[in-house]
Amino acid sequence: MPNPIFPALLFSFAAMVLLLFASVSPPVWDKISFLDVRTPAGETVFGVFGMCIKHGQCSHRSVGYALSAAGAANVNLNSTVLHNLTYTLILHPIAGFLAFLSLVFGLLGIAIANRILTILMSVFAFLGAFIGLVVFVIDMVLWNVLKNRLHDADISAKLGNANWLTVAAVFALFLSTCTAMLGAFGRFATGRAAGEKY
Ligand SMILES: *[C@@H]1O[C@H](CO)[C@@H](O)[C@H](O)[C@H]1NC(C)=O
């Protein structure tokens, strides 16, 4: 039976990649987005650090940005609360960084067969899962409120793939948390498999 640390490494790696994709959203890459708004004036896509009009202009890259969409000037998208929520989108890359730390500690834990490092792996995966869950809840509020305001004005808006990347990463990090714990404390714990006594 293989050591559960290996699936844990895989889950943390997958979560890191998923959160990296979610973070490299508009204004950097317009294929990934949290919300797609279509009007005759163009398709606006929203990301972690800004937004783009597809085949057109992008906003500057910044933590927190003013919400607006091409052809939707009559809809109040940039209200104070929603604008403030855009600052919290930075939690996507932060959760991704925690996934990265959990991967690093997992690899170190294997390399030097140290249980403490495997426990740290699990702790960072848990923190990443928690931050990821918080920001996913914020995503659901922010993007759905915007979507509903646009729908009320008869403008087409739908949630984008970045939301599902985020929730998949949260699942992967919870799985990593559990499997790493199993790796640290189960009967396959690295040290014990190597004959070491704790
Ligand atoms: C967006 O809303 C924030 C907070 O109310 C405000 O400070 C900012 O000037 C607004 N930006 C635009 C372009 O309306």
The ligand as a Tripos MOL2 file, in Angstrom:
@<TRIPOS>MOLECULE
LIG
   14    14     1     0     0
SMALL
NO_CHARGES

@<TRIPOS>ATOM
      1 C1        -15.5120   52.9000   -7.6180 C.3       1 LIG1
      2 O1        -15.9670   52.8770   -6.2780 O.3       1 LIG1
      3 C2        -15.0000   53.3010   -5.3170 C.3       1 LIG1
      4 C3        -15.6110   53.1200   -3.9430 C.3       1 LIG1
      5 O2        -16.8570   53.7160   -3.8320 O.3       1 LIG1
      6 C4        -14.5770   54.7440   -5.6190 C.3       1 LIG1
      7 O3        -13.6160   55.1590   -4.6990 O.3       1 LIG1
      8 C5        -14.0340   54.8200   -7.0350 C.3       1 LIG1
      9 O4        -13.7170   56.1620   -7.3640 O.3       1 LIG1
     10 C6        -15.0330   54.2790   -8.0380 C.3       1 LIG1
     11 N1        -14.4150   54.2560   -9.3540 N.am      1 LIG1
     12 C7        -15.0550   54.6600  -10.4540 C.2       1 LIG1
     13 C8        -14.2570   54.6300  -11.7180 C.3       1 LIG1
     14 O5        -16.2120   54.9780  -10.4440 O.2       1 LIG1
@<TRIPOS>BOND
     1     1     2 1
     2     1    10 1
     3     2     3 1
     4     3     4 1
     5     3     6 1
     6     4     5 1
     7     6     7 1
     8     6     8 1
     9     8     9 1
    10     8    10 1
    11    10    11 1
    12    11    12 1
    13    12    13 1
    14    12    14 2
@<TRIPOS>SUBSTRUCTURE
     1 LIG1         1 GROUP 0 **** ****
